[in-house]
Amino acid sequence: MSDQDYAFGTGQEPDEEHRTEYRLTAKASARIRLASADPDTVASDEEFTCGIRDISAQGFRIMADTAVTPGSLHETVVTLDGLAQMQLIVEVIWCRPAEDGGYLMGVKVLESDDTDYLDWLEAVADALSAD
């Protein structure tokens, strides 16, 4: 899949100078549990694993074979190279077909109790300081 830049919420790729924060380009992976289509039922047991890129404290871009509905919330386990797995809640901001197959999605990491949100912020800050 393509490694183009992205912007949260706009569905368009910004020029480098329009970014509000620095993004890591390190490879990582995410295991995403798909939410149930019915909000009154328990979340689905269906999961998929995908690559992630362009990591920032606020979110990241997913490269996947499965399309996910924008606005949906998902339990996600992220593994960054050399770091422990982190359980997060993410919101899909945009989703579109990739040029070479599959889908590209921008997700936002949400602050949530009982997740590793603070560990996520610390891991991204540590990685940025190492560059």
Buried (B, 14 or more C-beta within 10 A) or exposed (E): BEEEBBBBEEEEEEEEEEEEEEBBEBEBBBBBBBBEEEEEEEEEEEBBEBBBBBBBBBBBBBBBEBBBEBEBBBBBBBBBEEBEBBBBBBBBBBBEEBEEEBBBBBBBBBEBEEBBBEBBBBBBEEBBEEE
